[in-house]
Amino acid sequence: MQKTRHYRKDRLLKEKRHDVYREKAKLPEPTLCNNCGALFMNGRWSWNDAPDRVNQSVCPACRRISDNCPAGIVEIKGTFYKEHRNEILNLIHNTENQEKSKHALERIMKIKDHNDTTTVTTTGIHVARRIGEALSRSYKGDYNFQYGDAEKCIRVYWQR
């Protein structure tokens, strides 16, 4: 009698790739984003000047913006925020500019005002966390964050 292994065919397979906005394969270099002008070169997206001959594509951040699928959500609330709204929004935009200058895919998508809450949606988890840390460092208050979906998205809470 021959012994063979029998494998179940109904087992759950773990996906290797969870982030649908990451490329399946490496893009040809250099590639220029049609929407924002970011350049994919040397394995990363940056704001460098494009050479004469480039391939055309849409960067992951522009795809996230067009799909309205944020990777980071920052919720800001409290009476202090209402009183100092312009200062806090300037801090948020300055933090985004610092992050975006080094990492072209980290951007703010939208800033929405609700009843007593302002929501900032971002294309990356790092810029959302940096915004929360900047608010906490500058204005103190209650700062908290939670990762979800295998650390591919983040929700940041700040209030004072």
C-alpha positions in Angstrom: 0.0 0.0 0.0 1.4 3.3 -1.0 1.2 6.2 1.5 0.4 9.6 0.0 -0.6 12.8 1.6 -4.1 14.0 1.2 -4.6 17.8 1.3 -7.9 19.5 1.8 -8.9 21.7 -1.0 -11.3 23.8 1.1 -8.7 25.6 3.3 -8.5 29.3 3.5 -5.6 30.9 1.7 -3.9 33.9 3.1 -3.6 36.7 0.6 -0.1 38.0 0.0 -1.2 41.5 -1.0 -3.9 43.4 1.0 -3.4 47.0 -0.3 -5.1 47.3 -3.6 -3.3 50.6 -4.3 0.1 49.1 -4.4 1.4 48.0 -7.8 1.5 44.3 -8.5 4.7 44.7 -10.4 7.4 47.3 -10.5 6.6 50.2 -12.9 8.9 50.9 -15.8 11.3 53.8 -14.9 10.8 56.7 -15.3 7.0 56.9 -15.0 5.2 60.2 -14.6 1.8 60.5 -13.0 -0.8 62.0 -15.4 -2.7 63.8 -12.6 -0.2 65.3 -10.1 3.2 65.2 -11.9 4.9 62.9 -9.4 7.8 60.9 -10.9 8.5 57.2 -10.2 12.2 56.7 -10.5 14.8 54.7 -8.6 12.0 52.6 -7.0 10.0 55.4 -5.4 7.6 58.3 -6.2 9.1 61.8 -5.8 8.8 65.3 -7.0 11.9 65.4 -9.3 11.9 66.9 -12.8 10.9 64.4 -15.5 13.4 63.4 -18.2 12.5 63.8 -21.8 11.1 60.3 -22.4 8.8 59.0 -19.7 6.0 56.4 -19.3 2.6 57.6 -18.2 0.5 56.2 -15.4 -1.5 57.3 -12.4 0.2 57.2 -8.9 -1.4 55.3 -6.0 -2.3 58.6 -4.2 -4.2 60.0 -7.2 -6.1 56.7 -7.5 -7.0 56.8 -3.8 -8.2 60.4 -4.2 -10.3 59.5 -7.3 -11.8 56.5 -5.6 -12.4 58.5 -2.3 -10.7 55.7 -0.3 -8.6 57.2 2.4 -5.8 55.4 4.2 -5.9 57.8 7.1 -8.6 59.7 8.9 -8.0 62.4 11.5 -10.9 63.5 13.6 -10.5 66.8 15.4 -13.1 68.2 17.9 -13.4 70.4 21.0 -14.0 74.0 22.0 -10.3 74.8 21.6 -10.4 73.7 18.0 -13.4 76.0 17.3 -11.6 79.0 18.8 -8.3 78.3 17.0 -9.5 76.7 13.8 -7.3 78.7 11.4 -4.2 78.2 13.4 -4.8 74.4 13.6 -5.6 74.2 9.9 -2.3 76.0 9.1 -0.5 73.5 11.3 -2.2 70.6 9.4 -1.2 72.0 6.0 2.4 72.7 7.1 2.7 69.2 8.4 1.3 67.8 5.1 3.8 70.0 3.1 6.7 68.7 5.1 5.7 65.1 4.6 4.7 65.5 1.0 8.1 67.1 0.1 9.9 63.9 1.1 7.1 61.3 0.3 5.0 62.2 -2.8 2.3 59.7 -1.9 1.5 61.2 1.5 -1.2 63.9 0.9 -4.4 65.3 2.4 -7.5 64.3 0.4 -10.2 66.4 2.0 -11.0 68.5 5.1 -14.7 68.3 6.0 -16.5 70.1 8.8 -19.4 68.3 10.4 -21.5 69.6 13.4 -18.8 69.7 16.0 -16.1 67.6 14.3 -13.6 68.2 11.5 -12.4 65.2 9.5 -9.2 65.2 7.6 -8.7 62.3 5.2 -5.3 61.4 3.9 -3.8 59.1 1.2 -1.3 57.6 3.6 -1.1 56.4 7.2 2.1 58.3 8.0 0.9 61.8 7.2 -2.3 61.2 9.4 -0.2 60.1 12.3 2.2 63.0 11.9 -0.8 65.4 11.9 -2.0 63.9 15.1 1.4 64.1 16.7 1.9 67.7 15.6 -1.5 68.6 17.2 -0.6 66.9 20.4 2.9 68.4 20.6 1.7 71.9 19.8 -1.6 72.2 21.6 -1.6 69.2 24.0 -5.1 67.7 24.3 -6.2 64.1 24.1 -4.5 62.3 21.3 -5.2 58.7 20.3 -4.9 56.5 17.2 -6.0 53.1 16.1 -4.6 51.0 13.2 -7.0 48.8 11.3 -6.9 46.4 8.4 -3.5 44.9 9.0 -2.0 48.4 9.5 -3.0 49.6 6.0 -5.3 52.3 7.5 -5.3 54.5 10.6 -7.8 56.5 12.5 -6.4 59.4 14.6 -8.5 61.2 17.3 -7.5 64.6 18.8 -9.6 66.9 21.0 -9.2 69.7 23.5 
